C-alpha cells in the first residue's frame, strides 16, 4: 500500500499486524558513539520527552528534561529539524513542539519484499542506509503513513560487502540485498586489501551510521571466484550441505533396481538433449508417429523416489529452492549423489522416471495424456549442437531407432510451434552468452545460438507442464502452479504510449499475448524492433508459485505447472509427489498453509538465484570490459531518465550511463510521456532507440557501474582544448544548472547492467577492437581525456 495513501491510524496499525508496546519499551537506551565521546540525541529521545511531558515543550524545556546541557542544543536543533521535515512532530506559532495528535506507536520486524522494506504490509520510506530486514523497530502511525522512530533490536544477520579504507576510517560498503549503506568498522585486519569482500556483524548505530565488527574474509583468488563467492554470500545462498544431508546421501543405494509396479520402457529409444557442459540430465524424449498425429513421451527423473517429505534431504532442498548456475560453478539443490548420479538419466543406465505420454494432433493440439511411473534407459546423450546440425542434414552417429525418433520429434515440434503461434505465446530472441574462463578471469565471450534442437526440447517440456497442471486441477490435488499474470494497468499504459509513438495502434483493454505478437509484427521493418522486445519484457509481471492456478500470460496458457526439472527446482518435486500420489489412488500430503508457504519460499529462492546469476555475469563482463577504457563503441539508447541516458553497447550487451551533463552545453528537459530529453535552446532530442557513438570512461565491476561519454562531446572538448578555450562560454551556466538538477534526480538509481538479460557475441567483441582502431578519431585523444575525467565521472555516478 503506498505511503501517500491516506489511512486512519487505527486501520493502518491493524493492516501492519503489529503490537502496541508499553511505554517501557521507549525508555532511552544508552549508546556511546565509537567516533566521539559526546552523547548524541536521537528522535527516540525527543519522542520520549514529549510523550512523558504530555504537553508541548520548547527547546530549553527539552534540554532540561533530557538532562543535558546547552552544548547539546545544536544536536537537538538538527534532530528537531529532521523530525519536522518528516512530520514526526508539530511546531506551533509560539515555538512549542508536540507529537501529532493522531499518531499511534507500534512495533514490528522489518521485512524485505521485492527489494523494498516493509513493516507489516506498509512500505517503509525511511533511510535505507540505516535500516535492514530483520530489524525490530518502533514506529509512529498517523493518517499520513508510517515513520520509524527507533530500532529496538538490530538484525543479527551479517552484512557482506566490500572493504574500503580512507585516510580517517575503515568501512564496508554493503552488497547485501535490502541494505544500501555502509558499516564503519571498530576493528581491522592489515592483511586485507581495499576491495576485498568481507563479512561484518552490526553492533549499533552511533548516530551517524551503523557500526560493526569485521568477522571474516569471504573470497579467495580469481575474479570469477570473487564475484561468485561475494554474491552467493551477500544473498545468503547456502553453499555447504549440513552433516545430516551428507550422511543421508551416503545411505542412498548405489544402483537402480527394478520395480513390479513400474512400466519397463528400457526398449524405447529415449535420448537426452542438453548443452555440452551439462552434468545433470533430468529429462529424456521419445516420439513416434500415430494415426492421429504424434505420440510424444517425456520421461523425467523420479527424484521423489529417493527424497521423502520431511527428510533431511527434503528440508535442505526446500531451503535452497533451486540450483544456482554460475560461470565457474553450480550450487546444487540436491547432493551430487542424486543430481549427478542416481537421478541423472545417463546413457545405457537404468533410471527411475515419471513419464508423461501425450497424444498430439497434426496441428499441435493436445488430444489426451497419461502419467505413470516407469524405469527407462537413455540410448544416447546428445547435445543441442549435434541435434541441430542433424536436423539440417548433418550425420549423427546413433542407432536407426534414435534417428527415427528424432525425425518424428522434429515434426511434432513444428506442430506444437504452430499451435503456440495460433494462441499467441510470446517468444523473444535473446543473445545468451557463455563466458570462457581461464585462471579465474573471462578471456572470451561466446554467443549461444538457439537452433531447432533447443526449441524442440522447449516445446516438449511446455506440453508436459501443461498436462501436469491440467491433471492436478482435474483431480483437485494440492500442488504448486507456475503462474504468470498479465501486466498491470500502469505497464499497459506505458506500452500503449511506446507503440503508438511508433505508429502502431495498441488496444489496452483487450491486451493478450496474441495482440502483443501482432503489435510486434507491425514493427518488423524497424531497426529498433529489439527495443520493443525489451519494453514488453519489462512490462511483464514476475512469475511465481502458488497453490491456485492463475494461468501463464507469457505463454498464452490457462494451465501451467513446473514438472520437468525436479533435480534443480523444488516446485517440480512437489508436482511429482502430487502426481505420484494420484497414480497410487491417494491425495498429496502437502496442502493448505504448508503448500502456500512452500510456494512463497520457492518464489523467493528463484528470485534470489536470478539476482546472483545476473549479478555474477554482469560483474565478470564488466571486468572484461574494463580493459577497453578509452575505446569507442556503438550503442542504442535503452532508457531515458531525468539524469541521462542508459546506452547498451552493441558488442557487449551491457548498459552504461551517459550523464546528462555530458550531452552538451544545452539545458535538456526530460519528457516522461515520450521518454525523451530535449535541448531547451537547440531542440536536440534524445529518445529510446536512438543510435549513439560513445567512449568508455570508467567501469566498476563489483557494483556494475559503467560511465560513458558521447564521442561528439569528447571531440568538442578536445577541439576547444586545442584552441585554448577552457571555458564553455555561454553554455556554462546552462550546463551547471543541468548538472545540479540531474544530481537531485539520480540519487538512488544504478547503472542498469544487463537488465534485459542480453549478452555479448564473441566475434562482435573481436570486431569491436578493430572497429575502435578504425574509428580511432576519438581513441588516442579519448584515452587521455577519459583518464582525466575518471575522477569527476566517479563523483557523478548514481
N, C-alpha and C positions, 0 to 999 in steps of 0.2 A: 504494500500500500504506500503510495507516495507520501512523503512527509508533508508536502504542501497541502494535502487534502485536509480540510478542517474536520476534526472529530471531537466529540466530547471527551474529557479526560477519563471519565468512567469507562466508556466504550473502548477507548484505546488501551487502557490498562487491562481490560478483560481480554482484548484481542492479543495482547502480548503474552497472556497466560502467566503473569508474574505475581509475586507475593509482595504485599506491603510490609516493609520492615519496621522494627521498633526503633525508637529514637536512639537506642544504644548503639545501633549499627553505624550511626553518623557522628559518633564522638570522634574528635580529631585523632588521627594516627600520627605518632611521632616519626618523622622522616628526616634523616640527616643527609644533606647533599654530599655527594662524593667529590664535587668540584668546588664547594665553598662551605665554610663553616657557618655562614649566615642562614637562619631559618627562612624558608620560602613559604609564603602564604598560598593557599590553593582555593579554588572555587568551593570545595567542600567546607573549608574553614568559614568562608563568608556565609554560605548557606546555613551552616550550623548556628552561627551567631544570630542571624536574622530570625531563624526558626525559634531559638531559645528566647529571644527578646520579645517575640510576639508583637512587635511594633516597629515602625520604620526607624532607621538609625542613620546618622551622618557618619562621615569618615572618622571623626575624632572619637565618637562613641564606639565604633567598631574596633579601633586600635586599642581602646581601653578594655573592651570585652575580650579581645584576643590576647590580652596581657602581653603586648609587645610595645616597644617604644616607638617614637616618631621616625626612627631610621627605617622602619618598615613601611612608611607611608607611600613611598614611590612604588614599592611592590604591590601594596594594596590598591593603589590607583590603577595599575596595569590590569590586575585581576578584575576590578570593577568594570573597567572599560570593555574587557573581553566578554564579561557576562552580560553587559548591556547590549553589546552587538549581537549576542545570541538570544536576546530576550529572556535570559535566565533570571534577571532581576528587573525591577522597575525603579525609575528615578523621578521623584516629584519635583515640582517647581521650587520647593523650599530646600532642595538638595538632600532629601532623605531617601534612603534605599530600602526596598522591601521586596519580598518574594511575590511572584504573580499570584493573584487570589485564586485562580482556577487550577493551580498546579497540584499534582499529587506525586509522591515519591514511590518508586517501585524498584525492585532488584531483580536481577536475572543474569544469565550467562550469554555472552555474545556468540553468535554462530555465523559461519560463512556460507552464504547461499549465492551461487553463480557469481562468485568474485566480489560480493558485497557483504558488509557486516549487518547483521540483524539482531535486534533484541526482541524476542518473541517473533511476531510477524511484521514488525515495523523496522524499516531500514534506518540505520544509524548514519547521520551525516557528519558526525564529529571527526576530529583529526585522526586519520587512519595511520598516522606516524607514531601514535602513542597507544593505540588500542589494537588488540589481537583477538582472534577467535579463541574462545575458552576463558577469556577474562570475565570474572563475576563483577558486575558493576551496579551502581545505583544510578537512577535517572529520574528526571522530573518530567511528568507527562502533563501537557497543557492542551488547550483547544487547538494549538498550532502544531503540535507534534511532540517529539521526544528529545530530551537533551541529557547527555551523560554528565553526571555531576562528580562521580568518584569511582575509582577502581578499588573494589573491596578486597579482591583476591586475584592475583595475576595467574594466567595460564602457566602450567608447569611444562608445557611443550617447548622444546628448544627452538631457537632461531638458527637457520642455516643461511650463511651469506658470505660475502667477500670481505676479507680483512683489508683495512685501509689504515695507512699511517700518515698523519700530518705532523707538523712541527710541534703541535701542542697536545695531541691526543691520539689514541689508537681506538678505532671503532670498527663496526661491522655493518656493511650495507646489506640489508635483508634481501634474500631471494625466495623467502618462504611465502606462499600464497596467503593473502589476507592481511599481510603486514608490509607496508611500503617504506617504513622508516629505517633508522639506524640505531644500533645499540652501542653506547660508549662502554669501553672495557675497563674494569678495575684491575685486571692482570694482563700479562703479555708473555709471549714466548719469542725471544730474539731469533730463534731458528726459523720462524715463519716469515715468509716473504709477502710483500704487498701484493694483493690479488689472490692469495691462497683462499680456498674455500674452507671455512671453519664452522663449528657448531658452538653456540653460546647459550647460557642459561640466563634468563631475565630475572633480576632481583628486585628492582624498584624503578620508580620514576622520581628523579631528583628535582622535578620542577621545570627542567629544561629538556627532558627527554628520557628515554629508557636507559638503564644502566645494568650491566650484567657481567658474567664471568666467562672466560674462554674455557671451553670443555675439551675440544679435540680438533685435530686436523682431519678433514673429511676425505680429501682426494689423494691420489698417488700421481704417477708420472703420465705424461702424454696428454694432448689436448682433448682427444676423444674420451679418455678415461675421466679427465677433469670435468668435462661437460656432462657426461652421463651420470657420474657419481654425485656431482653437485645437484643436479635437478632431481634425481631419484631421492636423495636425502631431503632436499628442501620441500618436496611434495609428500614426503612421508610414505614412499612406496617400500613395502617390506622386500628385502633382498636376501635374507637368510631364513631358511626353514627352521622352525623350532625342533628341539630334540624329539618330541613326541611324533612329529611328522616324519623326521628322518627314520626313526625306529619303525614306524608303520610302513614306510616304503620298503624297508629291508625285509619285512614279513610277506611282501607280495609274492605270488607264485612266479617261478622262472619261465614257465611255458604255458601256452594256451591249450587247454584240453577241449574235449568235445562236450556236447550237451544234448540230451534227448529231446529237450523242449525247444531247441533251436533248429531252424532250417539250415541244412548244409548247402551252401552256394559255392563251394570250392571250385566247381567245374565251370562256373560262369566267368568269362574273361574281364573281370573288374580291373581297372587301372587307376592309379593316382596321377594327377597332373598338377604340378606345383612349380615354384621358382627353383632356379639352380641351387640356391643356398638353403632351401627349406630342410628342416630336420624332423619336424613332426608332421605326419601325414594323417589327417583325421577324416578325409572323405575320399571315396572311390566311386567311379562311374561305370555303368554298362548300359547299352541301349541296343534294342533290336526292333526291326520293323514289325508292324502288326496290321491286321485287316482294317483297323480303324485309325491308323496313323503310326504312333510310336509307343513302345513300352520302355519307359525310362526308369532305371534303377539307381537310386542314390544310397550308398552304404556309408554310415557314419560310425566312427569308433565308439564302442559302448563303454564310455567312461564310468557310467553308473553301475556297471557290473563290479567294479573294484572300489569305488568311493561311496561308502554308505553314509546316509544322512546322520549328522551329529558326530561322526568320527573325527579324529584329529586331522585327517586329510581334507575332510569336508569343511571344517571350521576355518582352516587356513585358506582353502580355495575361495570361500566366501569373503574372507578378509582382503584377499588380493583382488578378487573380482574378475580379473583377466590377466593375460600375459602382456608384458610390455616389450615391444620390439625396437631396439636401438641399433645404430650403425655398428657398434662394437660388441654388442651382447644382446641376449634375451633374458628377461626376468620372467620365468615361467610361473603360471598359476599352480601347476602341479609338479611334483618332483620328476626328474628325468626318467626314473624307473617306469613312470607311467607315460609321460609326454613323448619320450623318445624311444620307448621300448614296448611295453605291453599294449598300450593304446595306439601306437603308431602303425598304420596299415602298410607295413614294409613288404616289399615283393617276396613272393614264394613263402610267406609265413602265415599260418592260420591266425585269425584275429576275430574276437567278438565284435559284433556290429549290430546296430539298429538300422533297419532298412526301410526306405520309403519307395514303394513301387507305384509308378504313375502311368495312367493311360492318357497320352497326349494326342489330340486330334491333328489332322494335317494342317490346320490353320493356327495351331498353337493353343487351342482351348483345352482346359483340364477336364477330362471326362470322368475319371474315377481314380481312387488311390487306396492303398492299404499300408499299414505299418506292421512290422513283425521283427522279432529277434532272430539273428542268424549268425553263422560262422562263415567268413569269407576268406579268400586267398587272393591278394593282388597279384596279377600276372606280370605287371611291369610298373616301374617308377618312371614316369615321363615328365618332361619339362614343357613349359609354355613355348619355349623357343623351338623345341623339336616338333611338337604337335602343330604349332603354327606353320612351320616350314612344310610339314607333311600335308596339311590342308591346302597348300598352294602348289603341291606337286612333287615335293622332295621325297626321297626314300626314307622309310623308318624301319629299322631292323627289329621288328616284332612279329609275333605269330599271326597267321591269317585270321583267326577269330578276333584278335585285338584290332586288326586293320578294319574288319567289317564293322565292329562295334564303333570305332572312331568315326567312320564314314556316316553311320546312322546317327551318331551323336551330333555330327555337324548338321545333318538335315533337320533333326529335332530342334537344334539351336536356332536355325533360321525360322522355323515355325514359331517358336517361343518369342523370338525377337519381333516378328511381325505382330504378334498379339500384344507385345509391350508397346509398340508404336501406335497400335489402334487405341489402346487405353490411355496413351499419353504419358507413360512413365518417363521421368526426367533422366537424361544421360549426358554427363558433362565430360568433355575431353580434358584430362589432366596431364600435366607434364611431370609425372613421377620421376624421381631421380634416385639413383643408387650412388652412395658416396664410397669411393675407393680409398681405403686407409692404408697407410704404411707408417710403422713406428708411431702410431697414435695420432697421426695427422692426415687430413684429407689431401690426396695428391691428384685426384681426378674426379669429375662428375660424369656419370654415365646415365643417359636417358633410358627410361624403361618404356618401351613402346608396346601399347596394348594391341594384341592381334586377336584373331578369331578364337584361339585357344583360351585366352583369358575370358572372353565374353561367353564362350561355350560353357565353361565351368560356372561362371557367374549366373547365367540363366537357369542352369540345372539346380543350383543351390537356392535361388529365389523360388523356383517351383516347389522344391521340397519344404521350404519355410512356409509357403502359403498353405500347403497341405497340413503341416503341423498345426498352424493356427486354426484352420477350419475344423480339424479333428478335435482339438481341445475345446473349442467353443460348442461344437455339436454335442459333446458329452458333458458340458458344463464342468470341466475338470480344472482345478486350480493350477495355474502356471503363469509365466510371465510373457506378455506380448511385447513386441517391438513396435512402439507407437511413434508416429511422426505426424504431428498436427500441422494444419495449414498456416501460412504466415499471418501475423497479427494485422489489424486494420492499419496501423501506422506503417508497417513494412509494405503493405499493399499500395498505400498511397505513394510511397517513395518509388515503387516500381512503376506505377502509373505515370508519375512525373518524368522518370527517365525514358520510358518507352515513347510517350507522346512527344517528348522533346526531340526524339529521333524520328518522329513522323509515323509511329506505329500505334494504331488505336489499341486501347487496353481496357478491358471490362473488369473492373474491380469486383463488382457484385457477384459475378459468375466465375471467379478465379478457380482454375483447376490445372493439374499438370498438362492436360491436353491444350488448354488455352495458352499456357506459358510456352509450350513447344511451338504452337502456331505463331506466337509473337516472335520467338527466336528465328523461326524460318523466314519471317519477313525481313530479318536483318542479315540474311545470308551473304549479301554482297558487300556489307560494310566491313571496313578494315578493322574496326574496333569491336567486332562481334564478341570476341573473347571477354571484353569488359562486361558485357551484359550477362555472361555466364557467372562472373564473379558477383554481380549485383544480385542475381537470383539466389546464389548460394548464401550470400549474406542475409537475405530476407527470410530464409527458411528457419523454422523452429528447430531446436535441438531435439534429436530423437531420444527416447528414454524407455525404461522398462516399467510396466505396471501390470497388475492382475486384470485390468479392464482393457478390452480390445477397442482401440480408437482408430485403427487403420493406419496406413502408411501413405501420406500425401505424396512424397517424392517419387515413389514407385507406382502411384496410382492404384493402390490395392486396398481392399476393405479388410483383409485378414493378413496378418504377418507376425511371425514369431521366429526367433533365432533357434535353429535346430542343428545346424551343420558344423559347429565348431566347439564341442564340449571340452576339448583338450585345453583351449585357450580362453573360453568365455563361460562364466558360471551360469548365466541365464539359460544357455543351451543345455547345461546339465540338469537344471530344473525342468525344462521342457522334456528332456529324455526320461526323467523319472516319472513325469506325469503320463507320458505315452506308454512306458513300460507297465505302469500300474493298470492302464486301460487294457493293454494286451493280456493281462492276467485277471481281468474282471474285477479290479479293485479301483478305489478312488485315491488320488495322490494324497500323501501325508501332509504336505506343506500347503497351508491355506490361511485365510484371514489376515490378521495383523502381521504374522510372521512372513507371509508371502509378500505383502506390501513393503515391509522393511527390507526384504531381500532385493526387491526391485529398486528401492531408493539407494541401497548400498551399491548395487551393480551400475546404476546410472552415474553415481559419484565416481567410482573407480574407473569407469570408461572415460569420463572427462579428465580425470587425473592422468591416465595413461596418455591420452591425446595431447594434453598440455606438455608432458615430459617429452614425448616423441617429437612434437613440433619444436619445442624449445631446444632440444639437443641438435636437431637437424639445422635449425637456424643458427645456433652458436657455431657449429662447425663450418657451415657455408660462409658465415661472416668472417671467421678466422681465415678461411681460404681467400675470401675477397680482400682481406686486409693487406695482402701482398700486392694489390693493384692500386694503391694510393696514388692520386695524381693522374690516373688514366681516365680516358673519355669513354662514355657508354651511351648507347641509345636506350631510350626508355619510354614508358607510357604513363600518363597521369592516371592513377587508380583511385585516388581520393583527394578531395579538395576540402580544406578546413580554413578557419579564420586566421590561422597562423602559418599556412603554407600548403605545399603540395606533397603528396606521397607518390613517388615515382618508382615504378617497378622496372628494374634493369633487365633488358631483353636476355642477356647472356647468362644471368644468374637466377632470375626469377626471385629476386629479393627486393623489398621495398625500402627506400630511404626517404628522408625528409629534405625537401628544398624549402628552407625557411623563407618566409615572406619578405624578409629584409634583403634577401639575395635575388629578388626578382627584378630589381631596378630601383631607380630613384623616385619613381611614381608612388602615389599612395593608392593601395589596392583595397577596394571594397569587396567584402565577402557576400555573395548572394546565395543563401542556403536553398532557395527554391529551385534554382538551376544548377547548383553545385559549381559555381564559378567564382573566380577572382577577377575583378575588372578594374583597370587603372583609371583613377579619377581624372587625370589630365590627358593621358594618351589614348584611353579607350582600349588599351591592350587587354586581351581576355585569355584567361587560363581555365580550361574546363576538363571534365572527365574524358578520357580517351585521347587527349592531345598527345602528339609525339614531341619529345623534347630530348636534346642532347645535354648530358650532364657530366660533370667531373666529380670523382670520388674524393672527398676532402678528409673524412675521418670515419673510423669504424671502431665500435666497442663490442666485440663478440659476446662477452658474458651477458650483456643486457640487450643485445640485438639492436644497437643504435647505429644507424648509418646516416651520415650527413653528406648532402650533395649540393653542387652549385651549378647553375646553368652555364654552359660554355660561353654563351653570349655575354653573361655578366663578367666572367673571368677575362674574356678578351677585351671587354670595355675597360675593366680596371687596369689591365696590362697596358692598354693603349694610352690611358690617361697618365699612368705612371711613367711611361716612356717620354711623354711630353712634359713631365714635371708638374703635372696638375694633381696635387694630393687631395684637394677638396672635391666635394661633389657639387659645388656651386649651388644653384637654386634648388636642386633636388635634395640637398642635405636635410633641410627642415622636414620635408615630406618623409624621407627615409627614416629619420629619427622618430617622427610621430608614428609611422607604420610599425617600427620595431617595438615601441613601447606598448602599442595596442595589442600586437601579436603576443608579446610576452605575457600579457594578462590571460589570454585565452588558452595558451598551450599547456598551462601548469601541469596537470596530472596525466596528459596524454603521452603515449610512447610510440616510437617508430614501429609501424605495423609490419614487422618482418614475417614474410611467408604466410600472411593471414589466409590467403586463398588456397594454401597447400600446393602452390605451384612449385616447380623445381627446375633446376638448370640442365642444359644439354651439354654433353662433353664436347662435341665438335664445335658448338657455338662458343664455348669458353675459349677453345683454342683459336677460333676465328676472331674472338674479341681482342686478343693480344695483338694480332696482326692488324686488326682494324684500328686499334688505338694508335698504332705506329703510323698507319696510313693517314689517319686523321690527325697526325701529330701536331697540328696547329696549336692545340692547347696543351699538349702533354709536356713539352720541355719547360715552357713557362709555368704550366699548370702545377707541376710537382713542387716547384719552389714556392709558388703562390699558395698552394694547398697547405704546405707545411707552415707557412707564416700565418695562415688563417686558422690553423688547427686549434690554437688556444681559445680564440674567440668563438670558434664553432662549438667547442665543448661547452662554453658558457651559454650558448643559445639553445642547446638541446632541451627537449621537454623532460 
